[in-house]
Amino acid sequence: MLLQVFAILLFQLPIMFKKFISLTILATICFYQNSSAQQFLQKTKEATRWADSVFKTLSNEEKIAQLMVIRAHSNLGQKHVDEVTNLIQKYNVGGLCFFQGGPVRQATLTNQYQKLAKTPLMIAIDGEWGLGMRLDSVINFPRQLMMGALPDAKLIYAFGKAVGEQCKRIGIQVNYAPDIDINNNPENPVINDRSFGEDKYKVSLFGVQYMKGMQDVGVMACAKHFPGHGDVSVDSHLDLPVINKSRAQLDSLELYPFRELIKAGVGSMMIAHLYIPAIDTTANQATSLSKKNVTGILRNELGYEGLTFTDALEMKGVAKFYPSGEAAVQSLIAGNDMLCLPDDVPMAIQKISAAIDSGKLSMTEIDAHCRKVLMEKYAYSMQQKTQVNTKNITADVNEGVADMKRIIADNAITLLRKTNNTFFPLTVSKTTKTAYLGIGIADTNYFANAVQSAFKATPYYFGYRSDTAAIDSLIKTIKSNYDKVIIGVHNFSRTPANNFGISKAALRCIDSLQYDSNVVVMMFGNPYAAKNFCGAKNLVVCYEDDRYTQAAAIDKLKGTMPFVGKLPVTVCTDYAYGAGINTEADKISYTNPDEVGLDPVKLSAIDSIANTAIAQGATPGCVVLVAKDGHIAFHKAYGYTDYSKTQAVNKNSIYDLASMTKMLST
């Protein structure tokens, strides 16, 4: 815009003055460009200087070990800690990937391990839905498939930043996320709800935003699983999946998100354990171990120059065919930079050294990978070995998570079908009889309590192990005694095996009711399970089964929050990708302060402020309302309408515009 203004002004000026102004503008632009370039060059020089200084201190064996990321837990006791300590001290491994444990314990161990390390450790985690994916006492963010239902990519960027801030707070520099596999196989046992969905454009857009959010706060993202793990029916943790697609098919679909994240500047890539004959026909050769895939396609064809990680080398998809360190050798021959979770570090180092001696690998290649790893360590501030402050760490990593979960739920929950205006909003009179049938639960949960409170619903429960003999009498009771029925489907599996663990008896129970127009089915979990309810007259997909999602679902029933979510995958003929009915909110809803991340104790201070103002004559009375994210969390009346104190203020008191402007203008 500034240059456009200058360009317009130039046409109005004499020729000599134009030349002077033009040269001044050009010099200014060059100054800023050169300044930026100089900063980049300076940082590169600093990184190179640091990497070179560290590189010179490493033995050949340590250079190999710098390419290894080993498993670390904070819940496996002293024996495990001693094993990790030994690998750090004896071999100088490059990094740790933390798994299960707790925030304080992990931070404490990170500090301990960094102090012991000769070379600063790269601390990583596989936290696709945040630290809660691995650590106790940390709230889970939603899985990516729920976020695939969101209408706005801005929320994904905010989510990425939040995950990045979590990682930074606990001393993690690399998060193995986002998953940008296109889940185009509903039976996929390993990716499934870890994907943003089946549409390559949405997967790419949301993957870029997740990546940018993390990297903008200084945490390296890792796009996975190259060249695309979405169309498999075998779990690579257990065996080597096969994808029989042509290169043209891979290029048009699976590879598309990886190209987009490369353009956007993703810091690293994780290479999948897949057998794809169109890429490499070598028998049982996983793509993670294939030079044609890593060097040929990723490096040479797509031009990716960032860091690459193998998927875990302890997984059966590679370990079955390349045991005892052979997978580590083949991974480096393929062109990978870092080896994730080699099952035997000493054996892997021994086999890699032997491969160098035999000419299968060169020390020059190892040196190049090692320098690259050290450069990335500097780029992401790993050279400092900063100690993590453990004070309030659990509270810090949980800060804002509940708010974001609620916002995501409000925007993701998807209305697939509604019949007439029986529900959305659900209105009940004194004579309306409403039943709640909780499928998959044997007792009350948050949603069951809420429907009882909001709609005076009578609860019934049918677990996945419930006696099938009880179905007929239960259905007869509900059909003959209630005007409206809410069915909540809970606690089913994330994965598609055995129909998500939903029992045949439970399905028969639902089938007996779902085709009636006075029944709504609300399923809390993987949207693919909606294939069982495609005939329901009223159907809502809620994606997750926690109190935040359940609270949002109640607001949808009340009509106080609109439906805006869209199905991220196809579940049946009637409900393809993008299905979803949008509605308008009926009215703003009331909620408990903690449901929207507000502190009830702090809000209670409003009483003192309002009463003091009235006592000192600042106002005869007032109404205070606090709302957040479309929900009223505090609403209270104080004092009188005037100083005669004849009429008390209430929450429905009407104020004229002149009264309102004093507060609003201030």
N, C-alpha and C positions, 0 to 999 in steps of 0.2 A: 504493500500500500504506500509506503514512504517513497519508494522509487517511482511509483505511478504519479504521485504528486509532483516530484521533481521533474519528471518527463513532461507533464503539462506546463509547468512553469517555464521550462526551457524554450518552448515555442513563443513565449511572450518577451524574451530577452534579446538584446543586441548580440550579434555574432561573437564578438570578442569575449563578452561576459559569459555567453553560453559555453565557450570553450573552457574558460576558467572554472565555471561551476561543474562542467562535465568531468574535467580532470580531477577536481576535488572529490566528487562523488566516487569516481573510479578508484582514487587513492584510498578513500575511506573504506570502500568495499574490500579492496585488496588487503588493507590493514587488518580488517576483521577476519577475512578468510585466512590470511597468513598467520594471524594470532591463534586462530583455532587450529590450524595445521601445526603451528609451532608447539602448542600444548599437547597435541596428539603425539608429535615426534618426541617431545620431552618425556612423556609418559612411556613411550615405547623404548626410549633409551634407558630410562630408569628400570623398566622391566627386564630389558636385555642385560643390563649391568648386574641386576640382582640374580637373574637366572644363571648367567655365566659364573658368578661368584660361587653359587651353590653347586652348580654342575661340576666345577673343578674339584670339589671336596668329595665327590661320589666315586666309589669303586664301580667296576662294571656290574658286579652283582647288585649293588645298590641302585644303579641306573635301571636295571630290570625291575627291581622291587618297587621303584617309584611309579611304575605303570600298573600297580595292583591296588585294588580297593577291597578291603577285607570286611567280613561281617563283624558287627559289634552290637551287643545288647546291654541294657542296664538292668535286666531282671533275671540274669542267669547265674548270679553268685560269683564268688571269688575265683573259682576254678576257671571260668570263662574269662574273667578280667586278667588273670595270670597268663592265659593263652594269648590274648590280644597284646598284652604288654611284651611278651616274649617276641612276637612277630615284629612289633615296632622297634624294639631295642636291638634285636639280632639281625634283622634284614632291612630296616628302614623303609617299610612299605609306604606307598604314596598317599593312601587315604583309608578312611573308615566309612562304611555305610551302616548307620544305626537302624535297628529294628525295634522290637518291643522293649518297653521299660517305662520310665517316668521322667518328667521334665527335670526335676532337681537331680535325680540320679544320673541322667544323661549328661547334664551340664557339668556335674562334678567329675564324671569320667572323662569328658572332653578336655577339661582343664588338666586332669591328671595325665592323660595320654599326650597332650600337646607339650607338656613339660618334659616328658620322657623322650619325645621325638627329636632326632638329630635334624631332620628336615621337617618344616611345618607340614602338618597333615591336612589333606583335603577332607573336610567333613561333609558327608552326603546323607540323604535320606530318601526313601521311596515314599513320598507323601503326596499322592495325587489329590486327596481331599484333605490336605493339611496335616499337621502333626497328630491330630486325633486318630489318623489312620494307623498310627503305630504306638502312641503313648497313652497310658492311662491318665485319668484326671484332666484330659484335654478334650474339649467338645469337638466332635466331628463336623467338618463342613460337609455339604451334600456331595454326592458322587456326580461325576461329569454328565451322566445321562439326564439327571434332573435339570442340570443347568442348560442342557441342550434344548429344553422346553422354553427357555427365557426368550422374550422378544427383543431384548436390547443387549448388545455386546458390551456396553459400558459397565454393566454389572459384573461381567467376567473380568474386565480389567481391574475393577475394585477388589474382586475376589483374589486375583493374582497378587495384588499388592499386599493384601491381608495375609496370604500364605507366606509371601516373601518376608514380611515383618516378623511373623512367627519364627521362621527359620533363622533370621538374623539374631533374634533375641536369644536363641538357644545355641548359637555358635555354628549353625549349618550354612555352608557356602554353596552347595549344589543340591537342588531338589530334582529328582528324576520324574519330572512332569513338565508339560502336559502330555497326556496320552492323546495322540492325534490319529489313532487308528479309526478307520471308517467301519463301524460295526454293521456290515451288510449281511451277516449271518445270525439270525435270531437264536440259533442253537450254540453260539460261541460260548464255550465254557470258561474262558479265561479273561476275555476283554469285556464284552457285554456292557454292563452299566458303567464301566470305566471310560467309555467313549462318549463323545458329545452327540453321537447319533449316526444316521446312515447317509446324510447329505454332505458331500465333499466340500461344498462352499461354506456351510455353517461350521463344520468341523475345523476348517482352515481358519475362518474368521475368529471363532472362539479360541482356538489354539493360539493364534497370534496374540490375542488380548491377554490370555492367561500368562503367556511367556513374557510379554512386555511388562505386565504388572509386577512380576517377580524381578525381572532384570532391572527395572527402573529403581528398585530399592536395593540393588546390589547383590542379588542371589541368582546364580546361574541356573537357567532353565535347561531342560533336556527333552527334546522331542523324541517320542517313541511310538511304536517299535518299528524301525525302518527295516524293510520297505513297505510294511503294512500288515498288521496282525488281525485284522477285523473279520476275515472270511475263513475261519478255521473251525473245525469241529473237535479238535484234540487240544488238550492243555499241554503247552510246551514244558511245563514243570514236570510232566509225567512221560512224555514221548515227543518225537519230532513231528510237528504238524506238516501236512503237505498242501500246497496251494497249486492247483492245476489251472493256471491262467496264462494267457499269452502276454508277451511284453506290451502289446498295444493296449490290452485291458488294464494291466498294471499301470501303464503310463497315464491312462485317462482317468483312473480312479484312485487306487491306493497311493500312488506317488504324489498326487496333487497337493495334499496338505504339507508334505515335506518340502516341496518346492516353495510353497508360500512362506513357511517358517524360515527357510534359508534366506529368502529375499528380505524378511523382516529382521534378520540378525540373531537367530537363536544361538545360544552359547555352545550347546552340545547336542549330540544325537545318541540314542541307544539303538543298537543293532539287534534285531530279533533272531531267535532260533527257529527258522522256517526252512522247509525244503521246497524250493520253487524251481522245477526243471527248466522253465523258460529263462531263468537267470543262470543256473549252473546245474549241469546234468551229472556231476560227480555224485556217486552213490552216497546217500546219507550225509551229504555236505550241507550243514546249516548255513543260512545266509550270513550269520555272524562270523563264520569261519571261511567264507567265500571271498577270494580276491576279486572275482568278477562282480560281486555285489558291492563290497566296501570300497575298493579302489576303482573298479570299473564304472559302476553306476553312480555311487554317492560322490566320490571325489572327482572323477574325470568328466562324467556326463552332467551331473548337477552342479559341479563346481564348489562343493562344500569344503571349507577350509577349517572349520571349527573342530572342537574336541569330539572324539567318538568313544563311547563306552560299549563294551559287549553287554548283552543281557547276562544274568548270573550264570557263570560257567559251571556251577554245581547242579544246574537244572538237568533233568534226564534227557531233554531234547538234544543236548550235546554230549553230556557225560557218558551216555549209553554207548556212543560210537567213538568217542575220543577220551578215554579215561586216563588217569594218572599223569596229568600235566600236558597231555597231547593237545587238548582243547586250547590251552594258553598259547602253545606254539603256533597252532593253525590260525588263531585270532590275530597274532602279530604278523604272520605271513600275509593274511588278508588285508592288513593295513590299518587295523585298529590302534588307537592310542592307549586306552586303559582297559584293563581286564577286571571285570566285576566278579567278586566272590569266587576266585579259584579255590577248588576244594582242598588243595594241598599246596601251600605256598613254597615250602622247600623243594618239593618235587617239581613244581612248575618252573622255579628258577633253574633247577638242575637241567630240565628238559630244554628250556630256552637257551641256556649256555651251550648245551650239546648241539642244538640246531645252528648256533652261530659257528661253532667249531667245524661243523660239517658243510657249511656254506648255504644251508637252507634260509638262514637269516644273516644279516650283516650287523656288526656293531654300529655301523654308521646309521642304520635304520633305528636301532635302539636309542642312539644318541639323539636323533631327531625327535623321536616321540618323547623322550625325557625332557628335552629343552622346551618342547611345546607344553607339556604338563606344568613345568615350572613357570613358564610365561603366564599360563592361565591362573596359576596360584597367585601370582603377583597381581594380575588384573582384578581378581576378586578378593583382594586384601588378605590373602592367606599367609603372606610372608610375615605378618606381625605376631602370630601365635597369641592373639589377644585372649585373656582369661575371661570366661563368661561369668557375669555377676549372677549368683543364684538367688539373691534376695527377691522375693515376690515373683519369681519366674513363672509359676503356674498361673497366677492371676494375670500376668502380662500376656502370656501366649493365648489365654482365653478371652482377653479383652476384645469386645466387638464381634466375637464369633456368633453369639446368640442373635445379635441384631441382624447380621448378614444372613444367617440361616432363615430368619423370619422374612426378610425382604425377598430372598430367593424363593421361598415357599409361596409368598403372596403373588409372585409373578410367574411361577412355573406351573402351579396346579392347573390341570387341564380338564375342561368340561367337554366330553365327547358326545353326549346326547342328553337332551331334555325333552320331556313329553308334557305338553300343556304348560301350565304355570304352577304345578304342584310343589315344586321345589325352586330354590334360587330366586327369590328368597323363600325359605320355608316358614310359613306363618301358621301358628297354632292358636286356636281359641280355647275357651274353658271346656268346651265339649269335645275338642279334638283329642283322639287317643293315638299316641305315637309310640312305636316300639323301636328299640335299638337291638340289632342282632350283631354281636361281635364274633366274627369268624376268626379262628386261630388263637383265641384267648380264652382262658378259663375263668378269668376274673376281670375286674374293672381296670381300665387304663385312663390316660388323660382324656382321650376322645370320648370314651364311654361316660366319664363323669361330666364332661362338657355338654353332651347331648341331653343328659338327664337334667342338668341345670337349665339349659337354654330352652329346651322344648318339652320338658316334663316327660321325657321318654322312659318307658319301662324297659330295663335291660334284660337281654338273654345272651347266653354265651355258648359257642360250639367250637371246641378245640379240634385240632387235626387228629387227635386220638379219641375223640368222643365216641360214645356208643351209637352205632348206626340205628339201633332200634328206637332211639329217642327222636329221630328226625320227623317221622310222620306226626307224632303228637305235638312236637314243637311247631311245625308248619301249620297244623290245624289251629293251634292256639293263636298264632300270630295273624293268620288270615281271617279268622272269625271275630277277632276282638279289637283290631286296630285299623285306624283310618290311613295312617302313614307309617312307612317302615324305612328305617335307615340301616343299611348293611355296611359294616366296616370290615374290610378284609385285611388282616394283620399277620405279622410274624411269618410270612412266607419267605422262601430262600431267594437270595440274589441271583442264583444261577439257574439255568433252565432244566437241569437234571430232575427227573421224576416230577415234571410239571411244577417246578418251583417248590416242591414239597407240599403242595396243596392236596389234601387227601381227597379221594373219590367221594367219600361221605360228605365232606364239606362242600364240594361242588354240587352234589345232589341237593343239599340243603339250599344252596344259593339258587340253583336252577328252579327250584319249586316256587321261588318268589320273584326273581329278577325280571320276568316278562310282564309284570303288572305295573301299570302306570303310577301307582301310589307308592312305589318302592324305588329307592335310590341306592346304587352300589358305589361305595367309595373305597377304592383299593389303595393301600398304603405300602408301596414298594415298586419293584421293577415293572415298568410299563408293559414289557413283553407279556407279562402274566394277564394282561387285559384281553388276550385272545380267548380266555375262558368266559368273558362277560360281554362279548360283542352283541348279544341279543338283549342286553338290559335296556329297559325303557328310559332309565336315567343313569348315567355313568360318569364318574369322575376319577381321574388318575392323579394320585397325590405324590407318587415317586419315592418318598421316604416315610419311615414309620417312627418318628420321634415327636416329642411334645410340641416343638416349634411348627412342624408341618401340620400336626393335628389341630393346633390352635388356629392356623391359617385356614384349615378346612372348615372349621366351625364358622369363621367369618364369611366364607363363601356360601355356606348354607343360610346364614342370616341375611345375606345379600349386602353386607356392609363392605365387602371387598369384591371387586369385579374379577371375572375370569379373563385372563389374557394369555395363558400358556398355550403352546402348540406342541403336538406330539412329535418327538424327535426321531421316531422310528415307525415303521409300519407294523401293526399288530394283527390286522386281518383285512379282508376286502373292504369292509365299511370304514375302517380307520387306518388310512395311509399316512405316511409322513406329512406333517403340517396340519393334520386335523385338529380341530379345536374351535369351540364356540365362544366368542367374546361377549361379555355382558357389561352392563353398567352397574356401578355400586348404587345400592338403594339409599344408604345413609352411613354416616361415620359411626364407627363402633367404639364401645368402651372396652378397656382391657386393664389388667393389672400392670403397674409400672414396670416390673421386672420382665414382663413379656416383650417389651420394646426397648429393653436396655436402660431403663431409668431407675435410679436409686430411690426407693420409697422413703428412706430416712432423710435424704436430702430434700425431697419434695415436702416433707412434713414441716420444714422450716418456713414454708409459705404462710402457714398459720400465724407464726410470730410476726412476720413482716406485715401481713395484712392487718392484724389486730393492733400493732404499734401505730400504723398509719391512721387507723380510725381513732385511736386514743389521743393522738396528737393533733387531730383535726385536719389532716391532709385530705380526707375524704369521709363522707358519712358511711359509705359502704362500697362494696365491689364484688365482682364475680371473677374468679381466676380459673382459667382453663389451660391445661397443658396437653398438647397433642403431638404425637410423633409417628411418622410412617402411616398416616391414615387412621390412627387409633388414639382415643382420648384416654390419657393415663391419670389425669387429675382434674376434677371439676368441683368447685366449692364456692358457696356464697357466704359473704361476711357483712355484718352491720345493717344499716338502714338506707332507705332511698333518699332521705334528706336528714338534716340535723335535728328535726323535731322528734325523730326516732319513733314515728307512729306506724310506719310500714317497713317490715323487715325485707331485706333483699333475698330473693331466691334464685335458683339456677335458671329460671325461665324469665327473669326480669329483662325488660327490653330497654336498651339505652339508645339515646338519639345519636346522630352522627357527630355532633359537637363533642359529646362525651368520649366517643371512640377515638377521635383524631388526636386527643392528647396522648394517649398511649401509643397509637400506631405511628404517629409522627416521631415521637421520642425514640 
